[in-house]
Amino acid sequence: NQYVKDIKRISELMLRRELCVWLRNSFMFSISPTGRDFFKTRNRLYNFTNKVIQERKRMFLDMINKDKDELNIYLDKKRTPFLDCLLQVQYNQPGILSDLDIREEVDTFIFEGHDTTSAAILFGLNCLGQHKDIQGKSRKRIANHFWYQ
């Protein structure tokens, strides 16, 4: 889907900015094709997240207006969804969390799942590249597991 493609694309653009020295300057980045693509992709991601939050918020408010007992049973579950917890705080304590705060939390939560996995793989590959002896042992172990069983 488009959201997954945009997450992948924005990761590529952030890496390109980090690798190209001239793109580290905010002004140069903003006028470059890479920067324009980054901001366009970021806005699509923000719009998607805002849409999800608004739909969930509408469902949450409908549930509040319809049946408070049903809402309490739902919110007292052991595993209330993350977004619902944020919406509950926003509803019960107005002014604590804005829609922007909620969007930032949701964006962080979603993006870090992708980022953490790729960082762990990159770290592992880097370690294998630094330690040739362990790389050889790993290669033999993989070969034994897949090809010699």
N, C-alpha and C positions, 0 to 999 in steps of 0.2 A: 504494500500500500504506500501511498505518497508520504505519510508520516515517517515510516521506516527509511524510505529513500532520502528524505530530508535530513534525518538524524545522521545517516551515513555521509551525506553531502557536506553537512556543516562540520563534521569531524575532519573530513578531507581539507576543507577550506581553512580550518583552524591550524591544521598541521602545516599547510602551505604557508600560512602567515608566519608561523614559528620558524620555518626553514629559510624563508626569503627575508634577508635583513631589511631590505627597503620597504617591506610591508609591515614592519613592526611599528613604524611611525603611524599614528592614528589618521593623520590627514592623508598621507600617501595611500594607506589602506582604503580609506573611504572613497577615493577617486579612482582606484584601480578596478579592473574587471572582477578580480577576486573579491574585493570588498563589496562591490555592488551585488555580486552573487550571494555573498555571505548575508548581507542585510535582507535581501529578498527571501532567502531561505529561512532566516531567523524569523521574519515576520509571518511566513506561512506556518512555522512551528508554533509561534505565539497564538496565531488565530485558531489553530486546531485545538490547542490546550484551552484557550478561552471558551471555545464552543463546547468542549467536553464539560468544563466546569459549569457553564451556564445551563446546560441540559440537566446535569446532576442537581444543580441548585434548584431548578424548576421542579424536578421530581421531589426533592427534599421538602420544599415549601408546600407542594401539593399534599404530601404525606402529613405535614404538620396541620394543614387546614382541614384535612379529611378526618383523621382519626388519631388523636394524641396517644391513646393506649397502644395502638399498633406501632406508632413511632417509638414509644418507650421500649416496647419489646424488641424492636429492631435495633435500637441503639444500645441496649443492654447486652447484646450478643457479645461473646468473648472476642470475636474477630470482626470488628466493624471496619469496613474499608477506609483506607487512609483519607481519601477525599471527603467521605462522610464525616469523619472526625473533625476535619478542618471546617467544614460547613456548620457542624454543630457548635463549634467554638465561636464562629462568626455570628451565628444566630443567637446564642445564649449570652454572649458578651460583646455587644456591638462596639466597634471601634478598635478591638484588639487585632483583628485580621481583616485587611482589605482584600478585594478581589485580586489585586496585584500580588499581595503577599501569598495568597493561595496559589496563584499561577506559578510564582517562583518556586514554591515548595514542590508542586507537582512536576514542573520542568526538571528540577534537580533530581527528584526521585526517579523519573523515567530515564533521563539522560545518563545518570550514574550507573544504571544497570548495564548500558552499552559500554560506557567508558571504562568501568572497572574490569570487565571481561577482556577488552582489548589491551588494557594496560598490563594485566596479568600475563597474557600471552606474549606480549612484547618483552616484558621483563624476563620471562622464561627463555625466550629465544636469545635474548642478549646474554644471559648467563651461560647458555650453551655455547655461544660464540666466543665467550671469554675463556672458557675452560674446555680445551680440546679433549682432555682425557675423559671428562664426564660426557662430552658429546659422543665420543667413540663408544663408551659403555651404553649410552642411551640408544645409539643406532643399533648396536648388537642386540640389545634387549627387545627393541621393536621388531627387528628382523626375526629373532627367535619366536616371538609371539605370533606374528602374522604369517611368516613364510615357512616356518619349520614345524608347524603343529600337525 
